């Protein structure tokens, strides 16, 4: 008979945030597949678990999923964990879960910590209906396009974001979604846990003044306090100004903005000069 694939949630910071069932499963399986063996070994050593580890991450997911699915078909039981939180939530996992099912293996979730859920319930924003969008795109143009796509969703919006981009993303959200109440949660369950509440413009200003650190979750209210302004010339001008403030010369800044926004340099220049005439 085929084995069992366990999708085991692990702590997102505090090592105490793991279930007794998860610990039992991690001890009993034949193999634990994890993103970073060094990171997972810290957790296992803390609880005296000596199960064999193998790597399973975004760079080897396709080939390793096939290997693990073969082991499952042969009857072995495998636990899949991510570095933190629940496997397959903005982490590798879905390919292996699908292959396991196709090979006749049972797939069993072992629930536990998930960063976006922890941030959402602590946000004080509506939780009856929400949209989780994973990580916002890193590039300026794609990020704004993504925010435009979700603008009409009448639910609380939840995203992951990198600390070095959070101020820009909050500003983009303010311009595209309109002024809304929001929360940024960072380092959840860890020593330096912080949950900052305010309007999008206030949060953008707050995180623009300091170098933010740690894993971040952005939660945005469904209710619009002030509608966004539709003015592409201001968007080009604001982005050019931001790059110039970072030390880039005006010509290079305009060229980069044109590339980011999918515009010709002449069109970007036209919008820039138009904004300066107003």
ROROKOL-210821 format. One record per residue (C-alpha): residue in three letters; x, y, z. Coordinates in nm, 3 decimals. Example, Ala and Ser with C-alpha at 12.3 -4.5 7.8 and 13.67 -1.06 7.14 Angstrom:
! ROROKOL-210821
aa/east/north/up
ala/1.230/-0.450/0.780
ser/1.367/-0.106/0.714
! end
This chain:
! ROROKOL-210821
aa/east/north/up
unk/0.000/0.000/0.000
unk/0.110/0.358/-0.066
unk/0.236/0.563/0.226
unk/0.112/0.890/0.371
unk/0.223/1.247/0.310
unk/0.181/1.469/0.615
unk/0.178/1.846/0.559
unk/0.303/1.960/0.899
unk/0.276/2.321/1.015
unk/0.572/2.439/1.220
unk/0.625/2.752/1.436
unk/0.660/3.090/1.267
unk/0.890/3.209/1.545
unk/0.818/3.083/1.893
unk/0.916/2.715/1.914
unk/0.630/2.648/2.157
unk/0.378/2.704/1.876
unk/0.370/2.344/1.756
unk/0.105/2.083/1.828
unk/0.156/1.755/2.011
unk/0.025/1.578/1.702
unk/0.285/1.748/1.483
unk/0.564/1.639/1.715
unk/0.439/1.279/1.714
unk/0.417/1.271/1.334
unk/0.766/1.417/1.293
unk/0.901/1.140/1.516
unk/0.714/0.856/1.344
unk/0.761/0.928/0.971
unk/1.042/0.775/0.766
unk/1.159/1.108/0.625
unk/1.109/1.482/0.673
unk/1.128/1.700/0.362
unk/1.215/2.061/0.445
unk/1.326/2.386/0.282
unk/1.647/2.428/0.482
unk/1.779/2.126/0.671
unk/1.983/2.349/0.904
unk/1.679/2.553/0.999
unk/1.454/2.251/1.057
unk/1.725/2.069/1.253
unk/1.710/2.345/1.517
unk/1.341/2.264/1.575
unk/1.398/1.889/1.577
unk/1.691/1.908/1.818
unk/1.484/2.126/2.050
unk/1.230/1.843/2.078
unk/1.475/1.552/2.058
unk/1.357/1.431/1.716
unk/1.612/1.235/1.511
unk/1.417/1.163/1.191
unk/1.617/1.179/0.868
unk/1.595/1.505/0.669
unk/1.601/1.582/0.297
unk/1.584/1.917/0.121
unk/1.272/2.028/-0.066
unk/1.271/2.389/-0.182
unk/1.175/2.607/-0.478
unk/1.496/2.532/-0.668
unk/1.468/2.151/-0.658
unk/1.091/2.115/-0.613
unk/1.010/1.960/-0.951
unk/1.265/1.681/-0.943
unk/1.246/1.621/-0.567
unk/0.866/1.599/-0.578
unk/0.899/1.308/-0.822
unk/1.152/1.134/-0.597
unk/0.937/1.175/-0.287
unk/0.621/1.068/-0.467
unk/0.800/0.746/-0.568
unk/0.892/0.680/-0.204
unk/0.529/0.737/-0.104
unk/0.413/0.493/-0.370
unk/0.653/0.237/-0.224
unk/0.486/0.271/0.115
unk/0.702/0.520/0.303
unk/0.549/0.796/0.513
unk/0.688/1.148/0.468
unk/0.637/1.475/0.652
unk/0.668/1.798/0.455
unk/0.755/2.115/0.648
unk/0.850/2.468/0.547
unk/1.097/2.691/0.729
unk/0.806/2.845/0.916
unk/0.429/2.808/0.912
unk/0.215/2.586/0.692
unk/0.361/2.410/0.385
unk/0.227/2.522/0.045
unk/0.119/2.864/0.180
unk/0.356/3.090/-0.018
unk/0.603/2.802/0.011
unk/0.670/2.481/-0.188
unk/0.425/2.196/-0.140
unk/0.138/2.185/-0.384
unk/0.326/1.983/-0.648
unk/0.414/1.711/-0.400
unk/0.061/1.703/-0.258
unk/-0.082/1.662/-0.608
unk/0.169/1.395/-0.709
unk/0.111/1.206/-0.385
unk/-0.261/1.190/-0.457
unk/-0.197/1.077/-0.814
unk/0.028/0.795/-0.686
unk/-0.239/0.673/-0.446
unk/-0.085/0.811/-0.125
unk/-0.296/0.964/0.147
unk/-0.239/1.335/0.210
unk/-0.297/1.445/0.569
unk/-0.278/1.808/0.690
unk/-0.140/1.869/1.040
unk/-0.271/2.220/1.118
unk/-0.076/2.486/1.302
unk/0.071/2.833/1.270
unk/0.017/3.050/0.960
unk/0.152/3.405/0.963
unk/-0.126/3.570/0.761
unk/-0.397/3.417/0.982
unk/-0.222/3.535/1.299
unk/-0.192/3.887/1.155
unk/-0.552/3.893/1.036
unk/-0.708/3.790/1.367
unk/-0.493/4.042/1.557
unk/-0.556/4.327/1.311
unk/-0.893/4.440/1.442
unk/-1.016/4.450/1.082
unk/-1.312/4.243/0.952
unk/-1.235/3.870/0.940
unk/-1.568/3.732/0.813
unk/-1.444/3.752/0.454
unk/-1.087/3.807/0.338
unk/-0.862/3.772/0.034
unk/-0.508/3.638/0.077
unk/-0.282/3.736/-0.211
unk/0.053/3.592/-0.103
unk/0.356/3.809/-0.176
unk/0.302/4.129/-0.373
unk/0.516/4.147/-0.689
unk/0.858/4.298/-0.636
unk/0.856/4.513/-0.949
unk/0.686/4.852/-0.936
unk/0.465/4.805/-1.243
unk/0.354/4.451/-1.164
unk/0.283/4.540/-0.802
unk/0.059/4.829/-0.900
unk/-0.113/4.610/-1.159
unk/-0.181/4.349/-0.891
unk/-0.325/4.609/-0.655
unk/-0.545/4.736/-0.938
unk/-0.677/4.380/-0.988
unk/-0.786/4.347/-0.623
unk/-0.923/4.700/-0.587
unk/-1.286/4.592/-0.641
unk/-1.272/4.295/-0.401
unk/-1.511/4.368/-0.114
unk/-1.307/4.179/0.144
unk/-1.022/4.247/0.382
unk/-0.699/4.218/0.183
unk/-0.396/4.032/0.318
unk/-0.047/4.020/0.164
unk/0.306/3.921/0.256
unk/0.575/4.179/0.188
unk/0.952/4.209/0.217
unk/1.074/4.466/0.471
unk/1.277/4.669/0.221
unk/0.970/4.716/-0.002
unk/0.695/4.764/0.253
unk/0.697/5.147/0.249
unk/0.670/5.159/-0.133
unk/0.396/4.894/-0.134
unk/0.194/5.083/0.126
unk/0.225/5.402/-0.079
unk/0.119/5.215/-0.394
unk/-0.179/5.071/-0.205
unk/-0.278/5.420/-0.090
unk/-0.265/5.555/-0.445
unk/-0.449/5.264/-0.607
unk/-0.689/5.137/-0.339
unk/-0.761/5.472/-0.181
unk/-0.709/5.567/0.183
unk/-0.799/5.272/0.405
unk/-0.736/5.149/0.755
unk/-0.455/4.895/0.757
unk/-0.219/4.696/0.978
unk/0.140/4.587/0.933
unk/0.242/4.291/1.150
unk/0.609/4.198/1.173
unk/0.810/3.932/1.356
unk/0.492/3.761/1.477
unk/0.538/3.538/1.786
unk/0.902/3.651/1.813
unk/1.074/3.870/2.071
unk/1.039/4.186/1.860
unk/0.680/4.127/1.751
unk/0.515/4.450/1.637
unk/0.163/4.521/1.511
unk/0.127/4.874/1.375
unk/-0.218/5.012/1.296
unk/-0.317/5.324/1.102
unk/-0.420/5.456/0.764
unk/-0.225/5.346/0.459
unk/-0.069/5.691/0.423
unk/0.034/5.692/0.790
unk/0.188/5.346/0.769
unk/0.373/5.435/0.447
unk/0.521/5.739/0.622
unk/0.604/5.536/0.935
unk/0.792/5.261/0.754
unk/0.951/5.509/0.516
unk/1.137/5.668/0.808
unk/1.311/5.354/0.929
unk/1.474/5.040/0.796
unk/1.213/4.777/0.865
unk/1.320/4.423/0.948
unk/1.158/4.084/0.975
unk/0.878/3.893/0.807
unk/0.583/4.124/0.733
unk/0.211/4.083/0.679
unk/0.002/4.373/0.544
unk/-0.371/4.368/0.622
unk/-0.592/4.626/0.447
unk/-0.953/4.708/0.528
unk/-1.225/4.661/0.269
unk/-1.375/5.003/0.346
unk/-1.242/5.302/0.152
unk/-1.207/5.622/0.355
unk/-1.095/5.831/0.059
unk/-1.108/5.736/-0.309
unk/-0.775/5.712/-0.499
unk/-0.675/5.987/-0.737
unk/-0.642/5.875/-1.097
unk/-0.346/6.078/-1.219
unk/-0.076/5.895/-1.413
unk/0.138/6.208/-1.450
unk/0.171/6.233/-1.074
unk/0.259/5.865/-1.060
unk/0.553/5.911/-1.301
unk/0.668/6.226/-1.124
unk/0.646/6.067/-0.780
unk/0.845/5.763/-0.888
unk/1.114/5.972/-1.057
unk/1.140/6.192/-0.748
unk/1.173/5.887/-0.524
unk/1.459/5.748/-0.735
unk/1.633/6.083/-0.741
unk/1.609/6.098/-0.363
unk/1.787/5.762/-0.356
unk/2.078/5.918/-0.546
unk/1.994/5.831/-0.907
unk/2.042/6.105/-1.167
unk/1.733/6.243/-1.343
unk/1.797/6.081/-1.681
unk/1.859/5.734/-1.536
unk/1.558/5.771/-1.308
unk/1.326/5.855/-1.598
unk/1.462/5.564/-1.803
unk/1.403/5.323/-1.517
unk/1.049/5.451/-1.453
unk/0.965/5.412/-1.822
unk/1.086/5.052/-1.810
unk/0.900/4.973/-1.487
unk/0.572/5.118/-1.614
unk/0.595/4.976/-1.964
unk/0.615/5.321/-2.127
unk/0.833/5.462/-2.399
unk/1.085/5.715/-2.272
unk/0.910/5.987/-2.471
unk/0.575/5.906/-2.310
unk/0.729/5.895/-1.963
unk/0.895/6.231/-2.031
unk/0.566/6.375/-2.155
unk/0.389/6.270/-1.835
unk/0.672/6.403/-1.622
unk/0.673/6.744/-1.786
unk/0.292/6.757/-1.778
unk/0.295/6.709/-1.402
unk/0.553/6.983/-1.358
unk/0.337/7.230/-1.552
unk/0.040/7.178/-1.316
! end
